[in-house]
Amino acid sequence: MKKLTKNQKKTNINEASKILEGIYPDAECALKYGGEPWKLLIMGRLSAQCTDARVNIVCEDLFRVFPTLESVAYAKVEDIAKIVRPCGLYNTKAQNIKDACLMLVKKFDSELPSSMDELLSLPGVGRKIANLLLGDIFGIPGIVADTHCIRICGRLGMYDEGLKDPTKVERILSELVESESQTDFCHRIVQFGRDICTARSPKCGTCPLSHICLKNINKE
């Protein structure tokens, strides 16, 4: 079974990045947060074990009832939980959302902090959400190691396909993907994972990355 050298991995992943840029020129976050940082924070938390599409729908109601950061911060947890229930793990997520928003108001003067350490201090925020916020809000490069990214880059041969640890995947891809392309690459790989490289029925026969996909090459 063929494996790639680090140089081959870097060459292939950056070729993949350019191909995806051609397919998806407008790299956009799948979460429709309207350019408001606090909303992306909330939506990022709700997206855990939930589809972005469902989060977008649920948050239409959430942000209609709680239109400001402060209104969420001082809301009753049970009122938030009722609305976010369709996203799953709703009690924990609701508590995290309220606590994080309250922390933004009290500790950060209602502004989203721009450092990894400060973002990680917010309840419910891990590296995936922090990198999403840093990239989309502040233009700071980072790999958002979500399920699409982990699955597809494993298939491409960037690491063992059985690797599912987001932190390890983030570290590996951060060394392979050009820093200025990281944020957009992650957005594009999500869309690619929905359109072509799906989990159960990938469209390998029409895949524009098939020639650099190690999983496909090893099948030949």
Secondary structure, 3 states (H helix, E strand, C coil): CCCCCHHHHHHHHHHHHHHHHHHCCCCCCCCCCCCCHHHHHHHHHHCCCCCHHHHHHHHHHHHHHCCCHHHHHCCCHHHHHHHHHHHCCHHHHHHHHHHHHHHHHHHCCCCCCCCHHHHHCCCCCCHHHHHHHHHHHHCCCCCCCCHHHHHHHHHHCCCCCCCCCHHHHHHHHHHHCCHHHHHHHHHHHHHHHHHCCCCCCCCHHHCCCHHHCHHHHHHC
